[in-house]
Every structure is written in C-alpha cells, then in structure tokens.
Amino acid sequence: MRNSSRSKVDPFIVMDVMEAARQAEDAGRHIIHMEVGQPSTGAPQAARQALSDALETDAMGYTVALGLPALRRRIAQHYGDWYNVDLNPERVVITPGSSGAFILSFTALFDSGDRVGIGAPGYPSYRQILHALGMQPVDIETAPENRLQPVAADLRGLDLAGLMVASPANPTGTMLDRTALATLMEAAQAEGASFISDEIYHGLEYEAKAVTALEISDEAYVINSFSKYFSMTGWRVGWMIVPEDHIRTVERIAQNMFICAPHASQVAALAAMECTTELEANLAVYARNRQLMLDGLPRAGFTKIAPPDGAFYVYADVSDLTTDSRALAAEILQQAGVAVTPGLDFDPQRGATTLRFSYARATSDIEEGLRRLEIFMRGRL
C-alpha cells in the first residue's frame, strides 16, 4: 500500500532517546533521565481519589465534545484567579492533551498550503502536525539577543497565515514579558496572521509570572494542558480558549475528530485544580533543580545556555564540543548513563550544535546526573 506525502513526518528524536535509555535500563544500567519533559510526580492525590470515587458511580461514557461543563467553568475561574481575566466558560474547549488542541486549532484556522510561523528552536511537533495536515511550517530563526523568541521584525515578508508562540518555551524555558508579547501579537495582526499562544508551561515560572495572551486580546487561540504544572502527562487532557465566534467551528471539528477528551481524565483534572499546595510543592522542587543546573552545567563545561525563566529545561549551545549533537547525546548516554536530548528535534538548522537538559526529575537524580556529566566532560576534554 502507498503512503501519503503528508505522512512523511520526522521522528520525535526525544522518543528515540527514551527508547535507547529504556534498552540500557533493561540491560541493568542505572540511567538518569534528563531527556524527557515529564514530571517525576504523578497526578495529585485528590485527583486520583476523585476518579476512584467517580468510577463507583459513573459509567464514564462520552462527554459533550467541548468537555465537562464543570471543568470548563473551573478553567474559566482559573483565568480570573491567575491573570485577572474575566473569561466566558463557553470559550473553553477540553481537548485530548495539548496535542489535540494543536490539531483542532490548525484545522480551524488554516487551509491546506497555508504558511504558519513557528520559532526555532521550538517544540518539534508543531512542525510535524502542520506538515501532516498539509500546511507549511515556516521556521523563524530566533536570536540569543531576543531570548530565542520571535520578535515583530521576524515576521516581515513571510506571508504567514498564522504564528505559533510558546512562553515559557520548549526547549529554552525563555518567556515573553507583557510588552514583548503584545508587540508580537500586534505585528501578527498587522500581517493578517492568526495568533496561537502555547501556554502549557504556565505555572512553572521562577522569577516572574507568565503572561497569557488573553490579557492582551481575545483575538487569539490559547492552548494549555494538565500535563506539566498539574503533573498529568499520561492522562491526555488539555484545553484551549477560542474567540466566541469560533466556538461552534471548533465544536464541529472536535465532534468529528475526537468525540470528546477522555471522561475519566476530565474528572481527575477538575479535582487537580484544587490541589494548589501539592502542586506548589512540586514547583519548589523544580526551582531547586533549576538552580542546581544553572550552577552545575557550567561547572561541567556546558557554559553557553539560554536563560530558563520557566518550564523545566536548559538549552545549551555545544558548538565548541560537537557538530553532531545526536552523536554527543549517544556518547553521554553510553559513557555517563545520562539521557539528554539533541537539539535536532527543536531546530533543524542549528540543532546539530545544541542539547536540551530537562530537570523535571527528583532532585537526587539531578544531583547525580550533574555529577556524572562533570566526570564525563573531564574525561572528554
């Protein structure tokens, strides 16, 4: 049987690294995981208890396509609590993770062949989903002096139908402040480009609060998830906020593509939103890990790093060490027993000279990983 041209997407290299790490663990080795952006903690205890209770009384059938009304109302309240934004719950769409939200937003906003700008380095699945949907991802090469985030001048002459921006960003952890975000949104509007704000790492900030695009304009799609701050990666539940005149459009697409997000996950997600004490304790661990990384990576020899304002990543320029980040990552895994992600996932042009380190694991793992990296680099240099 033939394959479609749209099926020819690149692999998600971090998943390949995870598989190599798994094979090493199956062979009896102890691997420190700095490759995957996944909290080491599980769903909050109250979320798990709420689902356990619900399973005794609820058949967990389909929900309506836009999600449980109670969860949509609670998310709208969340925007008031965190950002002082008065949000109509009808604009909230519950999705099968942020990945489901990407598919819905790209399908609702763009036609086949449309050009959609994404920052490089950036989350690789933006590019691959756009390609699989028949759209044209346009990499915007960001600059260190702009904190590896797109700026208004980058949009000129690109003929974009849309712009996708993440703050805090993956893989860099850098953020756009209110002025920078507003300027970028205004530039996108002037170019006729729809604006999509990926806010999946909101809540994971260390020195300043992240700004939601909804503080600036209702003319944007905002995407978030329960995977990161709420520590529910495998539950596959996220959300998006759309303008009021887009609700029915997105609802029709969601009905046909997904029917609904998993009912059980929505029940747990609703309870997770009340678990502030537990979730803030997780954030305190990430903050400690971040400081360990900022101190330990330069000591090991990784000196050129992006300033991680949020998320749980450090992105390092290793051009002084290699022109093949995939080979270097394999060498680190083999010799040091530390799994890290080559930058090729995030930046096809410059990723051969970058690595991403995740500090989402337990602090003891981060300490041991840094110790191993320092020993490895001493032997290599």
Residue pairs with C-beta under 8 A, 6 or more apart in sequence:
6 131
6 132
6 133
6 134
7 132
8 131
9 128
9 131
9 132
10 124
10 127
10 128
12 124
12 125
12 128
12 345
13 124
13 326
13 341
13 342
13 344
13 345
14 35
14 36
14 37
14 341
14 345
17 35
17 36
17 329
17 333
17 339
17 340
17 341
17 342
18 33
18 35
18 36
18 339
20 330
20 333
20 339
21 31
21 33
21 35
21 333
21 339
24 31
24 333
24 337
25 31
29 337
30 337
31 333
31 337
31 338
31 339
32 337
32 338
32 339
32 361
32 365
32 368
32 369
32 372
33 339
33 358
33 361
33 365
34 338
34 339
34 340
34 341
34 357
34 358
34 359
34 361
34 366
34 369
35 329
35 339
35 340
35 341
35 356
35 358
36 339
36 341
36 358
36 360
37 170
37 228
37 311
37 312
37 313
37 358
37 360
38 227
38 233
38 358
38 360
39 228
39 231
39 233
39 282
39 312
39 360
40 360
40 361
40 362
40 365
41 231
41 282
42 48
42 231
43 230
43 231
43 232
43 235
43 268
43 272
44 230
44 231
44 271
44 272
44 275
44 278
44 279
45 275
45 278
46 271
46 272
46 274
46 275
46 278
47 230
47 232
47 268
47 269
47 271
47 272
47 275
48 268
49 271
50 267
50 268
50 270
50 271
51 264
51 267
51 268
51 271
54 60
54 264
54 267
55 264
58 263
58 267
60 263
60 264
60 267
61 263
62 259
62 260
62 263
63 94
63 260
63 261
63 263
63 266
64 260
65 251
65 254
65 255
65 258
65 259
65 260
66 72
66 92
66 93
66 94
66 247
66 250
66 251
66 254
67 92
67 93
67 94
67 95
67 239
67 260
67 261
67 266
68 94
68 263
68 266
68 267
68 270
69 89
70 270
71 92
71 94
71 266
71 269
71 270
72 89
72 90
72 92
72 93
72 94
72 239
73 89
74 270
74 273
75 87
75 89
75 92
75 239
75 273
76 87
76 88
76 89
76 91
76 92
78 273
79 85
79 86
79 87
79 212
79 214
79 241
80 86
80 87
82 202
82 203
82 212
83 211
83 212
83 214
83 215
84 215
85 212
85 214
85 215
87 214
87 241
88 244
90 244
90 247
91 241
91 242
91 243
91 244
91 247
92 239
92 240
92 241
93 101
93 104
93 239
93 240
93 241
93 242
93 247
93 250
93 251
93 254
94 237
94 238
94 239
94 260
94 261
94 266
94 269
95 101
95 104
95 237
95 238
95 239
95 240
95 254
95 258
95 261
96 236
96 237
96 238
96 258
96 261
96 262
97 225
97 227
97 236
97 237
97 238
98 198
98 200
98 223
98 224
98 225
98 227
98 238
99 125
99 129
99 238
100 236
100 238
100 257
100 258
100 261
101 223
101 225
101 238
101 239
101 240
102 125
102 126
102 129
102 223
103 129
103 133
103 257
104 240
104 250
104 253
104 254
104 257
105 196
105 221
105 223
105 240
105 242
105 250
106 116
106 129
106 130
106 133
106 135
106 162
107 133
107 253
107 257
108 221
108 242
108 246
108 249
108 250
108 253
109 161
109 162
109 194
109 196
109 221
110 116
110 133
110 135
110 161
110 162
110 194
111 135
111 161
112 133
112 134
112 135
113 134
113 135
113 136
114 135
114 136
114 161
114 162
115 135
115 136
115 138
115 158
115 159
115 160
115 161
115 162
116 130
116 135
116 136
116 137
116 138
116 160
116 161
116 162
116 163
116 164
117 138
117 140
117 150
117 154
117 155
117 158
117 160
117 162
117 163
117 164
117 193
118 126
118 127
118 130
118 137
118 138
118 139
118 140
118 163
118 164
119 139
119 140
119 142
119 148
119 149
119 150
119 164
119 165
119 166
119 169
120 139
120 140
120 141
120 142
120 346
120 347
120 348
120 349
120 350
121 142
121 148
121 169
121 171
121 172
121 315
121 343
121 346
121 347
121 350
121 351
121 354
122 139
122 164
122 166
122 169
122 170
122 171
122 346
122 347
123 166
123 169
123 170
123 171
123 198
123 346
124 345
124 346
126 137
126 164
127 137
127 139
130 136
130 137
131 137
138 158
138 160
139 347
139 348
139 349
140 150
140 154
140 155
140 158
141 154
141 347
141 349
141 350
142 148
142 149
142 150
142 151
142 154
144 306
147 172
147 174
147 175
147 176
147 306
147 307
148 169
148 172
148 174
148 306
148 315
149 165
149 167
149 169
149 174
149 175
149 176
149 180
150 163
150 165
150 184
151 180
151 183
151 184
152 183
152 184
152 186
152 187
155 163
155 187
155 188
155 191
155 193
156 191
158 191
160 188
160 191
160 192
160 193
161 192
161 193
161 194
162 188
162 193
162 194
162 195
162 196
163 184
163 188
163 193
163 194
163 195
163 196
164 196
164 198
165 176
165 181
165 184
165 195
165 196
165 197
165 198
166 197
166 198
166 199
166 200
166 201
167 174
167 175
167 176
167 181
167 197
167 198
167 199
167 210
167 211
167 310
168 174
168 175
168 201
168 202
168 204
168 205
168 210
168 308
168 309
168 310
168 311
169 175
169 201
169 311
170 200
170 201
170 311
170 313
170 346
171 313
171 315
171 341
171 343
171 345
171 346
171 356
172 306
172 308
172 313
172 315
173 201
173 306
173 307
173 308
173 309
173 310
173 311
173 312
173 313
173 314
173 315
174 306
174 307
174 308
174 309
174 310
175 205
175 208
175 210
175 211
175 309
175 310
176 184
176 211
177 208
177 211
178 211
178 215
178 216
181 197
181 211
181 213
181 216
182 216
184 195
185 195
185 213
185 216
185 217
185 220
188 194
188 195
189 195
189 219
194 220
194 221
195 213
195 217
195 219
195 220
195 221
196 220
196 221
196 222
196 223
197 212
197 213
197 220
197 221
197 222
197 223
198 223
199 210
199 212
199 213
199 222
199 223
199 224
200 223
200 224
200 225
200 227
200 228
200 238
201 210
201 228
201 229
201 310
201 311
202 210
202 212
202 224
202 229
202 310
203 210
203 228
203 229
203 230
203 279
203 283
204 228
204 229
204 283
204 286
204 310
204 311
204 312
205 309
205 310
206 286
206 287
206 290
206 308
206 309
206 310
207 309
208 309
210 310
212 222
213 220
213 222
214 220
214 222
214 241
218 243
218 244
219 243
220 243
221 240
221 241
221 242
221 243
221 246
222 240
222 241
223 238
223 239
223 240
224 238
224 239
224 240
225 237
225 238
225 239
226 232
226 235
226 237
226 238
226 265
226 269
226 272
227 233
227 235
227 238
228 311
228 312
229 279
229 283
230 269
230 272
230 273
230 275
230 279
231 272
231 279
231 282
232 265
232 268
232 269
232 272
235 262
235 265
235 268
235 269
236 261
236 262
236 265
237 261
237 262
237 265
237 266
237 268
237 269
238 261
240 250
242 250
254 260
272 279
285 362
285 363
286 312
286 359
286 360
288 363
289 312
289 359
289 360
289 361
289 363
289 366
290 308
290 312
290 314
290 359
292 359
292 363
292 366
292 367
292 370
293 308
293 314
293 357
293 359
293 366
293 370
294 305
294 308
294 314
296 370
296 373
296 374
297 303
297 305
297 314
297 316
297 357
297 370
297 373
298 305
299 370
299 374
300 370
300 373
300 374
300 376
300 377
301 321
301 374
301 377
301 381
302 316
302 318
302 355
302 357
302 373
302 377
304 316
304 317
304 318
304 319
304 320
305 314
305 315
305 316
305 317
306 314
306 315
306 316
308 314
308 315
312 358
312 359
312 360
313 356
313 357
313 358
313 359
314 356
314 357
314 359
315 343
315 346
315 354
315 355
315 356
315 357
316 354
316 355
316 356
316 357
317 353
317 354
318 325
318 328
318 353
318 354
318 355
319 353
319 354
321 328
321 380
322 328
322 352
322 353
323 352
323 353
324 352
325 342
325 343
325 344
325 351
325 352
325 353
325 354
325 355
326 342
326 344
326 352
328 342
328 355
329 339
329 340
329 341
329 342
329 355
331 380
332 338
332 339
332 340
332 373
332 376
333 339
333 340
335 376
335 379
336 372
336 373
336 375
336 376
337 372
338 369
338 372
338 373
338 376
340 355
340 356
340 357
341 355
341 356
341 357
341 358
342 351
342 352
342 354
342 355
342 356
343 350
343 351
343 352
343 353
343 354
343 355
343 356
344 351
344 352
345 351
345 356
346 354
346 356
347 354
359 366
361 369
